[in-house]
Amino acid sequence: MIQSIRGMRDVLPEEGRRWRRIEDRIRDVLVGHAYEEIHLPLLEATELFSRGVGEATDIVEKEMYTLADRDGDSLTLRPEGTAGCVRALIEHGLLFNQTQRVFYAGPMFRYERPQKGRYRQFYQLGAEAFGFPGPDIDAELVLLGYQFWRALGVTDQVRLELNTLGSGQARADYREALVAYLTPLADRLDEDSRRRLTRNPLRILDSKNPETQALLADAPRLPDYVDADGQAHFDGLRRLLDAMEVPYVVNPGLVRGLDYYTHTVFEWITDTIGAQGTVCAGGRYDGLVERLGGRPTPGAGFALGLERVMLLLESAEGAGADSAADVYLCVMDPAHQAWALALAQKLRDALPAFRIRTHAGGGKLKNQMKRADQSGARFAIVVGEDEVARGAPALKHLREDRPQESLTVDALIARLSAAAD
């Protein structure tokens, strides 16, 4: 039997229904803030990520799925969405002297050790804003996350951590000081941190190794290297969040694993799903557009992992099954199938928010009602000879102890519409 590739998983219908519910709520928040959707290809030139994400990052060094096409060009399955989004906006002339607010959703690919909440194919939803130099857009992006958690009912399950990296020069100065401090201690660092010391030393700050963290206790502090403009930007962000009453914690050790970040970085973190507790993360990347061939343009954004958000909701409310349908239409005689199908379509036209499933395959009414109950539907509609003759299908309430009703089609639509309110 052929099975799925390690780290690539199937999302089956029951989970898929919860997935769609979560994604729809998040999309509603983004559209409500006038962000527009952009669709990006899965494959990009490998150079896009080595230049954009950074050659010294773990992603580029050891996590990308890269292949050569028939012409010998190096292509990579996208490991993240920001670089591709920037590439698309530059290519189509949508950045120069313009502002943009966009979002995208889809699978990303990284060759990592699979574990709960971390897969080699994973699904991200990202939002990006370009052309806004001030902390107001940083605050808007953070507020979007806060609105997501409110819409999903889990604000008490997550916390916001913030930091500032300062300007690109401030980050470079701090990098130099950190390397000078850690180099004499290299033999006491864990293996990953020794490798990062010459390639991506800021990532050592978020090492999970206790011995490495003990060595960092006396290391130079990132806030001491933030320049005045960077600090003013961060202070402005904090004032806006305070005014909006969005709670947060300043974490001076918070850094992001991608080279393009400057100034603000943030993470939404939960303690309820185990080791993979970051459910949404992002920040500002003012030099990325220029690095990828565009004119200097400020940018900021975030990405949210749908698998981790699903785990968060399951921990908060349990993994109760969502229904596959709202209404299940039972057909007692195949001779009335066409009438039933026409009725179902009238209901769909009149009640677009309802999911209506028409029974197929025949069978006794008892078995059809069993299927209706298994679907999780709130209502069953029965179509038989008498119902067709009267033009009045029977409505059964599957989740309430109420008598069966015989209703005209118009009355049936009105009754179901009232039940939706």
Summary of the structure (lengths in Angstrom):
residues: 421
radius of gyration: 26.7
end to end distance: 47.6
largest distance: 90.6
contacts: 1300
relative contact order: 0.12
helix: 46%
strand: 20%
